[in-house]
Amino acid sequence: MFHPLAANFADATPVTDEWAGAARLTFKQGEEIYAQDEDADLIYRLVRGAARTSHLLADGRRQIGDFYYQDDVLGVECGETHRYSAEALSDCEVLAIRRSGSAAYDAARYERMIWKATANELNRAQSHMLLLGRATACEKVAHFLIDIADRFRGDLVVLPMSRQDMADYLGLTIETVSRMLGRLQADGMVEFFGARNYRIRRFGALSDLAAA
């Protein structure tokens, strides 16, 4: 499948940072960045916002791949097509370059960037596998909250994903996720401000629980 943005790739505003030869593209919240089974001709780096990858199974169930934030690279594939689709969780700005490279991009630097992005994806996949293998739902949720907090500067953490996204990512039901979040708040480990903002109050206790 041909990406609808690829036709306008050359018309996008170029950038001059380490992704020389890249194009700058914007996506609204909920908009698809690329589709499952689409040609993986472009790879992306998030400049602003958050995104989610997911895979639709044959029986209609959805599997969340991962969540991506500023400076994360997504869309790197071993094959010719995307195994996951990617959607913007908030208004996003991304840099995009072709896998085939660009005359404006140094080939050696391109290869280093691809290697680094592939290594990061492998690390993400291994971390997710370990997370899914944790014994209890509370341990999974605690680990997830710490992982998201590690990606933010400052005290207040923003959850751009929905409770259903969290449930699908952790292999839990949405009811279980909500119940575990409530328990962690009741125990004073985290404090929520609305549904999407939280602060870790007792990092040591939360970390001990996540590492159990």
N, C-alpha and C positions, 0 to 999 in steps of 0.2 A: 504494500500500500504506500502511496506517495504522500508525504507530509504536506498539508495545504500551505504551510508557511515556507516550505523550501523554495517555492517558485519566487517568493519575494525576498529570499535570503540576501541577495546582493544589494537590495534597496534599503536594508535596515541600517541604522546608524552604527558605524564601526567604532571600536574602542582601541585604546593604545596601551593598555596594561599588559600583564604577562600573557593574556589571551589575545595577543596581536593577531589580527585577521578575523576576530570574532564579530558577530553581530549582536546588537542589543535588541531584545524582544520583550514585550510586556504581555501579561496574562491577568485577567480579572479573576477574582475569587470564584472557584468552582469550574473554571475553564480548563480544558484538557491541553496539556503541554505536548504530549505524544500519546499514541494509542497502542494498546496491546496488539501484537502481531504486525505492527507498522514497520516499514523499513527503518533500520537504526542508522540512518545516514548522518544524523546530527547528535552531538553530545552537548550537555548544558551545564553551566555553572550558575548557581543562584546568587544574584547580586543583592536582592531585597525580597523579603517575604518568606513563605514556607510552602513546601509541596509534599505530596504523598504519592507513593507508588502502590499499585494494587494489581492483583491478577484475578480475573473472573474464571472460576472453575466451571467445568461442563455442567454440573448440577445446579448452577446459579449462585453458589456460595462465593464470597469474596475473601481473598487472602491479601492482607496488607504486607507489602514488602518492607518499606521503611518510611521514615519522615526525614525531610531535608530542610536545611536552614541556610542562612547566608554563608557563601563561599563553598558550600557542598557542591560536588559534581554528580550529576545523574545522567542516566541514559547510556552508560557504558555497557556494551554487550559483547559477549564472545562470538555470538552468531550474527546473522544479517538482519534479524528482526528483534523488536522489543518483546521480552517475555512479560513485562508489566506495562501498564499504562501509568501516566503521571498526570496529576491534577494539582492545580494551585489551591492551597488551603486558605490563602489570603491573596490580595493583589500582589503579583510577583513581577520582578524584573530579572531577566536571565541573559547570560551571554551564551551564544551558540556557535559552534564551529563544526565543520564537516569532518567526519571520520577520515575521509580521503585527503584531508589536509588543505592547505591554502598556500598560494604563492607568497602571501604576506607572512607566513608562519614558518619559523625555523624547524626543520624536520626533526632534529635531535631533541629540541625542547618539546616538541609535540609528543614524541615517543616517551619522554620522561613524565610528561603530564598524564598521558594515558596509563602508564605503569603505576603512578601514584594513585590515580583514581581507581584503578582495578584493585590495588592493594587495600584501599579504603573500603571498597565494596565487599571484599572478602572478609575484612575485619568486622564489618557491619553484620554480614551473614552469620559469622561465627558467634558474635555477641547475641544475636537474636535467637540462635539455636540454643545457646546456654540459658537464655532467659526463659524460653518455652519449657526447658527441662526443670525449672525450679519447682519445689515440692508444693507450695501453697499459692493460692491466688493473692494473698496479702504480700508475699515475698515478690511476686511478679510486679504488682502495682508499685511497691516501694522501690524496686530497682528501676522501673520505668520513670518514676518521678525524679529520682536522682540523676538518671541519664539525661532527661530533658533539662534539668536545672544546670547540668554541666555545660550546656550549650549557650547559656544566657549570661550576660554580664549584669551585675547588679543583684539586688536582693529579691525582687519580684519576678516570678517566672510566668510566662504566658503559654497556655496550651492552645495552639492553633487548631488542633484536631478535635473532633467530636468524641463523646463517650463511646459511640459505636465504633469509631476508628480505633480507639484504644482497645476495646474489647476484641475486635478482629485481629489486631496486632498481637495481643497477648494470649489469644486462644481461649478467651473467657466470654461469658455473656455480659451484656450491658448492665444487667441487674447486679451481677457479681462485682463488676468494676465500681459501680456507684456505691455499693455496700462497703467495699474495701476502702474507698476514698473517705467515706464517712467514718469508718473505724480509725483510720490513721489521723483524721482531724480530731476525733473524740479523744484519742490517746495523746494529743498535743504534739504529734510529730510534724504535722503540716497544718497550715492555716489557709483556707480558701477564701478568696474575695470574688464572689460570683462563681460561675461555672468554669471560667477559663483562666483565672489568675490564682497563683498560690505562692506561699513562702514556706520554706523549710524551717521549722522551729527547733527541732531536736535532730540535728544532722547525724550525730553519733548513733542514736537509737535507730533512726531510719536506715542508716548504712549497715548496722548490725543485722537488722531484719532482712535487708536486701541480700546480704552475704550469707544468710543462714543456709 
